[in-house]
Amino acid sequence: MSNQTKGIIYAAVTAFFWGFLAIALKVAVREVDPKTIVWFRFFVAFTFLLGWQLYRNPSSLKILVKPPLLLVIAALALSWNYLGFMLGIQYTTPSNAQLFIQFGPMMLALSGFVIFKERLSRLQMIGFFVALSGFAFFYNDQLRAFFEGKEQYNLGVLFTLSGALAWTVYAVMQKKLVVKYSAPMLNLFLFGLPTLIYLPVINLAPVFQLHWNWWLLLVFLGVNTLIAYSCLAQALRFIEASKVSVIIFLNPIITFITMGILTYLSVDWIAHERFSPATIFGASLVISGAFLVVKKTGKTRINAPKAAQE
């Protein structure tokens, strides 16, 4: 399997898990406050990864004692990204939060061109702009809701945008670090530091009173974090940041399709969404554009950095 194929698969797995994340978070915030949810996600991911690394490679834990500065910056940025996105979902809807969090992958794509000097073929550039045009149609209804929204809704949008910008900082740092360090090694610190940061401000008392179904949801959120970010780190190792960002652009489509099904079924445990033919047309453009961007061409060849020692 080529490095490009590996990178595309890893990025696609990340997009898949993130596609359901916003919906699960919207449900969880009905019973658990946002800061506690964020802490639980980091804690579960860190606990699972710590156990695995203790079994497979105990020496990787040394990064918890002497982390590089870029990793500290990445962890702080990721800490706010989680909370900003969580607050955005609380004040708006899963689909709307997914709209504005895409500012992060867009900035990552720009960083790929500006910081990492990445190049795309002409066909891939066309695909990139087709995907962006598709989002203009895809999010037509959601953008209208923003401009017609109330103060609480717009506050949620601002929280989401700040989280997206923080995610860009994290992703750029991760792209630099993954050349030297393994993904599990980096994620140990990326999950561990936020777990400590949020510990003083969480309230676990209500969590212990929840039904086991809610505990399963919280564990799912943590496992989702572990799998998605582990795959994202590997994707950034194998392919360009600009391509990773376009594939990640696809995750809102999963959210919208799922929300469309839930709206059609008229469920009462989550707010309904509104769709239009423009939404469907935009989704088609996004998929087509993303396909062109990730399509392997003879002019573009990707060489993965030498694997880091775990």
C-alpha positions in Angstrom: 0.0 0.0 0.0 1.4 3.4 -1.0 2.0 6.2 1.5 -0.7 8.3 -0.3 -3.2 5.5 0.1 -2.4 5.1 3.7 -2.7 8.8 4.3 -6.1 9.0 2.6 -7.4 6.0 4.6 -6.2 7.5 7.9 -7.7 10.9 7.1 -11.0 9.3 6.0 -11.3 7.4 9.3 -10.8 10.7 11.1 -13.5 12.3 9.0 -15.9 9.4 9.6 -15.5 9.5 13.4 -15.8 13.3 13.5 -18.9 13.1 11.4 -20.8 11.6 14.4 -19.0 13.5 17.1 -21.0 16.7 17.0 -24.3 14.8 17.3 -23.0 12.8 20.3 -21.7 15.9 22.0 -25.1 17.7 21.5 -26.8 14.8 23.2 -24.2 14.5 26.0 -24.5 18.2 26.9 -28.1 17.6 27.9 -26.9 15.9 31.1 -23.2 16.9 31.5 -21.7 20.4 31.5 -19.3 21.2 28.6 -16.1 21.4 30.6 -16.7 17.9 32.2 -17.4 16.4 28.8 -14.2 17.9 27.4 -12.2 16.5 30.4 -13.9 13.1 30.0 -12.9 12.9 26.4 -9.3 13.6 27.1 -9.2 11.4 30.2 -10.6 8.3 28.5 -8.4 8.8 25.4 -5.3 9.3 27.6 -6.1 6.3 29.9 -6.5 3.9 26.9 -3.4 5.2 25.2 -1.3 5.1 28.4 -2.2 1.5 29.0 -1.3 0.5 25.4 2.0 2.4 25.5 2.9 0.9 28.9 2.4 -2.6 27.4 4.0 -1.9 24.0 6.7 0.8 24.6 7.1 2.1 28.1 10.1 4.3 27.0 7.6 6.5 25.1 6.4 7.9 28.4 9.5 10.0 28.7 7.8 12.6 26.5 5.5 13.3 29.5 8.5 14.5 31.5 10.4 16.4 28.8 8.0 17.5 26.0 9.3 19.8 23.2 7.9 23.4 23.2 5.9 22.9 20.0 4.1 20.0 21.7 3.2 22.1 24.7 1.8 24.7 22.3 -0.1 22.1 20.4 -1.6 20.6 23.6 -2.7 24.1 24.8 -4.3 24.8 21.5 -6.1 21.5 21.4 -7.4 22.1 24.9 -9.2 25.2 23.8 -10.3 23.6 20.5 -12.3 21.0 22.4 -14.0 23.5 24.7 -14.7 26.1 21.9 -16.3 23.4 19.8 -18.2 22.0 22.7 -19.6 25.5 23.6 -20.5 26.1 20.0 -22.5 22.9 19.9 -24.2 23.8 23.2 -25.4 27.2 21.9 -26.2 26.2 18.3 -26.8 22.8 16.5 -24.5 20.0 15.4 -24.7 20.9 11.8 -24.1 24.6 12.4 -21.1 23.9 14.6 -19.7 21.6 11.9 -20.0 24.5 9.5 -17.9 27.0 11.3 -15.4 24.4 12.7 -14.4 23.9 9.1 -12.5 27.1 9.3 -9.8 25.0 11.0 -9.2 22.6 8.0 -9.4 25.6 5.6 -6.6 27.4 7.6 -4.6 24.1 7.6 -4.9 23.9 3.9 -3.6 27.4 3.6 -0.8 26.6 6.0 0.2 23.7 3.8 0.8 26.1 0.9 2.4 28.9 2.9 4.3 27.1 5.7 5.1 23.7 4.3 5.5 24.8 0.7 3.2 22.1 -0.6 2.3 21.9 -4.3 -0.8 20.5 -6.0 -1.4 19.8 -9.6 -3.7 21.9 -11.7 -6.4 19.3 -11.5 -6.1 19.1 -7.8 -6.3 22.9 -7.5 -9.5 22.8 -9.5 -10.8 20.1 -7.1 -9.9 22.2 -4.1 -12.0 25.2 -5.4 -14.8 22.9 -6.5 -15.0 21.6 -2.9 -15.0 25.1 -1.5 -17.8 26.1 -3.9 -19.8 23.1 -2.9 -19.6 24.3 0.7 -21.1 27.6 -0.3 -24.2 25.7 -1.5 -24.0 23.0 1.2 -24.1 25.5 4.0 -26.6 28.0 2.5 -29.3 27.3 5.0 -26.9 27.3 7.9 -25.3 30.6 6.9 -28.7 32.2 6.7 -29.4 31.0 10.2 -26.2 32.7 11.3 -27.2 36.1 9.9 -30.7 35.7 11.2 -29.6 34.2 14.5 -30.0 35.5 18.0 -27.2 36.6 20.4 -26.8 33.2 21.9 -26.5 31.5 18.5 -23.9 34.0 17.3 -22.0 33.6 20.6 -21.8 29.9 19.9 -20.5 30.6 16.4 -17.7 32.8 17.8 -16.7 30.0 20.3 -16.6 27.5 17.4 -14.5 29.8 15.2 -12.0 30.3 18.1 -11.8 26.6 18.5 -11.2 26.1 14.8 -8.3 28.6 14.9 -6.8 26.8 17.9 -7.2 23.5 16.0 -5.1 25.0 13.1 -2.3 25.8 15.5 -2.4 22.3 16.9 -2.4 20.7 13.4 0.6 22.8 12.2 2.5 21.9 15.3 1.6 18.2 14.9 2.7 18.2 11.2 6.1 19.5 12.3 6.4 17.1 15.3 5.3 13.9 13.6 8.5 13.9 11.5 10.5 13.2 14.6 8.1 11.6 17.1 5.6 8.8 16.7 1.9 9.5 16.8 1.2 7.6 20.0 4.1 9.3 21.7 2.7 12.8 20.8 -0.9 11.9 21.6 0.1 10.8 25.1 1.1 14.4 25.9 -1.7 15.9 23.8 -4.3 14.0 25.8 -2.5 14.1 29.1 -1.9 17.9 29.5 -5.5 18.9 28.9 -6.6 16.2 31.4 -4.7 18.1 34.0 -5.7 21.5 32.9 -9.4 20.8 33.1 -9.3 18.8 36.3 -9.7 21.8 38.7 -12.9 23.1 36.9 -14.9 19.9 36.4 -17.8 18.6 38.4 -18.0 14.8 38.4 -20.7 14.5 41.1 -23.7 14.6 38.5 -21.8 12.1 36.3 -21.9 9.4 39.0 -25.6 9.7 39.2 -26.2 9.1 35.4 -27.7 6.0 33.9 -25.2 3.5 32.4 -26.4 4.6 28.9 -24.9 8.0 29.5 -21.7 6.5 30.6 -21.5 4.5 27.4 -21.9 7.8 25.5 -19.1 9.4 27.4 -16.8 6.5 26.8 -17.7 6.6 23.1 -16.7 10.3 23.1 -13.3 9.4 24.6 -12.7 6.4 22.2 -13.8 8.7 19.3 -11.1 11.1 20.4 -8.4 8.4 20.6 -9.1 6.9 17.2 -9.7 10.1 15.3 -6.6 11.9 16.5 -4.4 8.8 16.2 -5.5 8.5 12.6 -5.1 12.2 12.0 -1.5 12.2 13.2 -0.7 9.3 10.8 -2.5 11.1 7.9 -0.3 14.2 8.5 2.8 11.9 8.3 1.9 10.3 5.0 0.3 13.1 2.9 0.2 16.9 2.6 -1.7 19.0 5.1 -3.7 20.5 2.3 -5.0 17.0 1.2 -5.7 16.0 4.8 -7.8 19.2 5.2 -9.9 18.5 2.1 -10.7 14.9 3.2 -11.6 16.2 6.7 -14.0 18.6 4.9 -16.2 15.6 4.2 -17.0 14.9 7.9 -19.9 17.5 8.0 -21.6 15.6 5.2 -21.8 12.6 7.5 -23.3 14.9 10.2 -25.8 16.4 7.8 -26.9 13.0 6.5 -27.4 11.6 10.0 -29.2 14.8 11.1 -31.4 14.6 8.0 -32.4 11.0 8.9 -33.1 12.0 12.5 -35.1 15.0 11.3 -37.1 12.8 9.0 -37.8 10.4 11.9 -38.9 13.4 14.0 -36.9 12.3 17.1 -37.5 14.5 20.1 -34.0 14.2 21.8 -32.1 16.5 19.4 -32.9 19.7 17.6 -34.0 19.3 14.0 -32.2 20.7 11.0 -33.4 22.3 7.8 -32.3 21.3 4.3 -32.9 22.4 0.8 -31.9 21.3 -2.8 -28.9 23.6 -2.5 -27.7 21.5 0.4 -27.8 18.3 -1.6 -26.2 20.0 -4.7 -23.4 21.4 -2.5 -22.7 18.0 -0.9 -22.2 16.6 -4.4 -19.7 19.3 -5.3 -17.8 18.8 -2.1 -17.4 15.0 -2.8 -16.4 15.6 -6.4 -13.9 18.3 -5.4 -12.4 16.2 -2.7 -12.0 13.3 -5.1 -10.0 15.4 -7.5 -7.8 16.7 -4.7 -6.8 13.3 -3.3 -6.6 11.7 -6.8 -3.1 10.4 -7.4 -1.4 11.9 -10.4 1.9 11.3 -12.2 3.1 14.8 -11.4 2.5 14.7 -7.7 4.4 12.2 -5.6 4.3 12.0 -1.9 7.2 10.7 0.2 6.5 10.1 3.8 9.2 11.2 6.3 11.2 8.5 7.9 9.2 6.8 10.6 10.0 8.0 14.1 11.1 5.7 16.9 8.3 5.2 19.4 
